[in-house]
């Protein structure tokens, strides 16, 4: 495989590709010992922790990124063996470039900080199908995740769910008609105070029956404001109407929280 072309297809920048290629040229054989563990859903997380232990000075996680990219090639082989389309594979594995781009926005620096999460895509636990990601849990339920670049129109959501159902019937029939749920700040009922009726967030909410609300959760700050600084409310950006309204609410000791809902 031509690594350079493959990495470009994933969406990595030339800067990241150069760093990864340099590491692979010197250490590919050493990195290969982690591949089987990362691509097996029962061992992926423990393998990730072992890599972190083995490379404690990998500050920007470029070593881990290089190992993950090597592992993704084996993941692609598993897709082919199962007959799952390459389109779904690349839509899924592009999470890596998306995470790096999010780092640029949040930190003004290009690096990989989602190593604790991306092994789920490598081990065929998470698939991106259309606008949404679906995590196939061990108890045969499905956890729905919302990528930061998802366009949450009613049509896009419906098409994603339709394609998911076809995917389940074809590849994971034991998940058919099982519980599907989402736990996210995007489901918080508090958002209705700040959004218009035609809001895409409210369109997404309409697909779920809310079962539980966590009023204290402040994880939304990182996502809504694209920042790692969740303490300095005054410094939060005000690029959108929602950002401005929620910032004002936070300054008045109000909170958005999050909610758990099941797919209707």
N, C-alpha and C positions, 0 to 999 in steps of 0.2 A: 504494500500500500504506500502511496505517496502521502506522507504525513502532512506536508505543507498544504497540499490541495484539500486534504481531509479537514485540517484545522480551519482553513478558510471557509469551507462549507458549513462548519459549525458556527462560524461568525466571529472567530477570534481575530484580534487586531494583529498587524504585522509585528508590533512590539512584543506582544504576548507570545506569538509564534516563535519569534527569535529566541526568547528566553527558554521556552519549552524545548525547542530543537537543540539548543546548547546543552541542556541538562540530559536529554535523551541520548545525545551522541556519546556522552561519557558514562551514563549510569543505567542505560536501558536494561541490561541483564539483571542488575541489582533490583530494579523496580518491578521486573516481571514476577518476582516471588509473591507479590501482593494481589496479582490479577485475579486468580481463582477465588480468593476470599472476598474481594470487593464485588464480584459479579454473582455471588451466591447470597440470596436474601437472608439466609440463616446466619451467615458469618460476616456480612458486609459491615455492620456497625463495629463489631469487635476488631475487624481488620483496619477500619479507619482509625480506631483508637490506638492500635499497634503502630500504625504509620506515624501518628502524632508523637508517640513515645520514642520511635526510632529516629525522628527528625525534629528534635525540640527547638532547633534554631531556625526552622523554616518560617521566618517571620511573616512573609507575604504569601506563604503557602504555594509557591511556584513548584516546589518539589511534589507536593501533594497533587497539585493540578496536573503535572506531567504524568504522575502515576494514574490519576483518574482518566486522563485522555487515552493512555495505553489501554486501560481497562475497558473504555467505551468501545474499542475496536472489537473486543470479545463480546460485549453486549450486542453489537451489531450482528455478530455471527449468530447469537441466540435468537435475535429477531428473524433472521433468515431461516433458521431451523424451524421456527414456529410458523413461518409464513406471514409474519406481521410486516406491513409495508415499511419501506425505508422512509417514506414521508413521515410516518408516526415516529420512527426512530429519531430522525433529525429534528422534528418539532420538539421532541422530548429532550434530547441531549443538548439542544441549544440553550437549555437552562444555564449551562456553564457560562456562555458568553453573556447571557442576560444578567447573571449574578455579578460578573466582572463589571459590566456597564453600570449596574446599580452602585458598585463601589466607587466608580468615578464620580457619580452624582453626590453620593453621601460623604466622600472623603477626599475628592479631588485627586484621586490616585487610582491607578489601574492595578488591581490585584484580586486574589481569589479568597473570599472569606466564608463561603458557604460549603466548605468541605464536610461539615457535620451533617449536611442535608443531602448533597448530591449523590451519595452512594445509593440512595433509594432509586434514582433513575438508572444507575449502573446495574442494579440487581433486579430489574424488572418488577419493582414494587410500584413505581409511579410511571404513568403514561400521560403524555399530553395529547389530547384528542380534540382538535379544534381549539377553542378559546380557553378551555379549562384543563386542569390536571386532575388525575384520579389516582388515589393511592389505594391499592388493593391490600386490605388488612388481613391479618392471619385468621380473624374470626369470620371471614367472608363478607364483611361490610366494606363499604367504599367511602373513603374520606375525600371530599372535593376541595381542591386548592385553586386559588385564583392567581395566576401569574401576573406580574406587574404590568405586562404589556397587553393583557386581555382587553378586548373591546366588548363590553357586556350589553350588547343589544339583545332584545328578545329573540330575534332570529338566530343570532350567533349561539346563544345559550341552548335554544331548542335543537339546533343542528348538532351541537357538541353532544348533547344527551342522546340524540337519536343515533349518532355514530358510535357512542359508547355502548349503547344497547346491542348494536350489531357486533361490536368488538367482543362483548361479553359472551354472546351466543356462540361466536366462532372460536374464541380462544380460552375463555374462562367460564364455562357454563355453570360451574358450581357457585358463581356469584350472581346468577340470574335471579331477579326479583328480591334481592337482599337489600338491607337498609343502606341508604346513601345519605350522608350527612356533611355538614360544613360547620366549622368552628372558626369564626372570623369577626373582626371589627366591622366588616362590611355588612354583617347581619344585625348590628346593633340598632334597636328601635330608636335610640336617641338621634340617629342621623336624620330621621324624618323631620326634625325641627329645623334642619339647615338645608334641606334639599327641595328642589322643585318636583312636582309630581312626575315629570318625564325623565327624571334622573336615572341614569344607567344603574347606579347603585340600588335604587329602589326597585328597578326592574329585576335585578338579580335577587333581591330580598323576596320578591313575590313568588319565587319558585320554592320557597321554604316555609315550613311551619316551625316557628320559634319555640323551643322547648326550655331554654335556660338562658338567662342573661347574667353576665359578669360585669357589674357596674364599676368595679375597681380596676379592671384591666387597662393598662396604659400602653400596651404594645402597639396600638394604632399610631402612636406619635411617629415612630420610625418609618412606617409605611406612608402615612399621609403627607409627612413633611420631608421624607427622604433624608433622614438624618440619624446619626448615632447619638446626638446630644439631646436626650429626652428630659433634661432637668431645667435648662434655661428656656423657659417658655417665651420670654421676650425676644429671643433670637430666632424663633421659628419663622420660616418664610411665609410670605403672603401672596403667592403667585396666583392662587385661585380663590374663587368666592368661598368654597368650602374651607380652605385653609384659613382664610381670614375669620370666618364665623366661628370655627372650632377654636382657633387661637383665643379669640375674645372670651369664649366659654371657659377655656382653661384658666385664663387670667381671673375669671370670676369663680374659680374653684368648682366648676362643673366638669363632667367627664363624659366621654363617649362610651368607653368600655367595649365589650364584645358580646357575641351571642352564639349559642349552639342551636342549629336548626336541622330538621330532617327534610329531605326532598319530598315534595308533595306527590 
